[in-house]
């Protein structure tokens, strides 16, 4: 009961003057109780700490083995001199020695994971005629005749405090009277944003489409036959033996899942390129009814897409922007409340839309807490981990020492869901305004573009020349399931302001 009380946030609401009844003419107040994020800094689940160190040890064996072998081999070679080798030189022995060394080098290279590089990425900016302000959003929703007064009032209240600005993008078809999601509008929007992002990426990297070995496309709601990945293959005439995958129904965190899949495939195909494309087709997430729990996505989701080029070729290091470091995935789908908190459904009139439960913030917070607890051992400085374990082993009765995650990263890109969610995360993780700037600016300028949101945030950092050599970037996103996923990149060089960017008006 005490734990439940900690997760509730009371709010006194002024309901105005009573018009009738025994209290007519008097002010009326009510208490609204809302769920909030769990307190990240109050407790740590050791299960996720152990999981994080398990990841660290499984990857660390490769890093430890090589130096040990080099030291041993070097020590033995160091004992020999040229005069020792010369009298005993034998061609057969030399061939055998070099052959053995070659086999050992081959085995080591084949059994260790490939280095994965992020060559470059691109985010799509829709045409100016699709821009929509908050005022226009409410006016066009009213003119469409699809919503009653209560729904319009709810939308107006939500969008006022959403954190969105007046230059986000929406397809105008959703405001047509009686509009319902359909394949025609969905395919047209998907083609616009996907091809727009990929065209920019190919123009920047100069990669030929036929050089791409792996293709992963993710889109939550729109799943067509043929798939969106097949649509990309057809448009760009990709190679006939390409490894293509189409991820659907995985929500806003699917972009990082796509990176994870591409990474595994690049390990299986060393020296290859992988194209990852992330989007959400807004015309298919749009809901034209009056169920309150299904109206929230209308207020936040906006058009956008990102295309990312990854490489497992060692020679690409010199021209790549970032190097892959860590990726951690957390899934809470085994819990019924988490599983049901966001799902696609139909209302009583058969109108399809995304239903968002009032528990979404709380269960999403638990997923985020578990994810960063697992990520901690992989990224935190040794000093922070020593302080944490010293406090844990001594079992002090005072408030436990919680590692400072700000010391692990120079830049943080948190999925731009809503102002309220960003405020809660900033408060719980004690993040500075500078670390939250990319997320807040992306929410204001582009809205919630779902799985591509974290790439618009990284593009913001690049457009402002914030990323320097050696900087560590943490991208984290959460979505239906509930899932929370994190990926960490390390900058290989000072990233200069790009010629093409959704943040630069000159790069039309």
C-alpha angles and dihedrals in degrees: 000000000000090000091051090050091054091059095053123092116196120211127185111223124199107223095184130236120338111242099197143010131056091313096051112151093022128113113256125210133183133190116234116198115204132184118240138188117291115256103265094191099052102066141012125209105224091205089072093043089056090047091053093051089047089059090046094052094045091055096035094065090074092050093047098045097058098054092046093052091046092051093048093046092044092050091054094046090047091063091061128079132199091256089054092053099041100066093045096043112136126173094220092051092048092051090048092049095049091043091053091049090049092051092049091049091049093050092049094048092046095049098044120078116259120252108256118210131193101221095185143311139212135207123206122236112199121226119280093248088070094057114119132188124212090253092051090048092059094040094052092044088054093046091050091067090218096115134056124227094265092054092047091049090050092050092048092052093047098045092047090065097029098102091237119134132215099267104065121124132244132166108249093220091080090069094059113117110267093007117176127178112268138176095246096058091038094054093046093052092044092052091049097052100033097047091041092057094042093048091055092047095050091046091053099043098036089221117156113234090233090060091066111102100176129041125185120177122182128192123157108211109013110075113165136180112262090036127243089253089056088050090055092047091051095047096049097031094233122192119292095238097049117142102233130180133181116203117199139174094020098115131213095335093058093096092068090043087055090052089052092051093047090049092054091048092049088053087055092047108039117199094028139122125237125198116206118189122187128187147134120221104226096194087065096046091051116114120204100189138083106252104127096215090055097049098071097079089056090060098049113025116091137171120281147119139191132207120201128191116208127184136194093191111115092212090062091069092088094059101032122102100213143020122220113243114165141353126190126184125196125188125189096179093119088073112080094215091053093044093053101039094094123021143143113254145149125248126225090280094051095254112148123224147136114275115210117197124219086241093064097098094047098046091040088053091053090051091049091048092052091046098052091043089057092043094050099080090050097053112019121103115257091246092059092049092048091052091048096050094042089055091045096049094046089050095216115197092222123090107300119254110253118200117248105242091190088076091061098059140037093200133028127197111191119183106269098233104143140325092254094054093046090049091052094048092048091051095046096045093038092232123175124243089248092058091048095045098092092051095047094045091049092050090050097046103034106012121218105333090177116222094006093055096094090056093054086053093052088046088055091055091049094047088056093045092240099137116091132181111286095017115143118222123200117201117187131175137171132199148155118331083045101271132163120189133181134192128186125206131186121214112238094197143359103292110223124207105285124235091228119046136140086229096058116078090200092064095071 
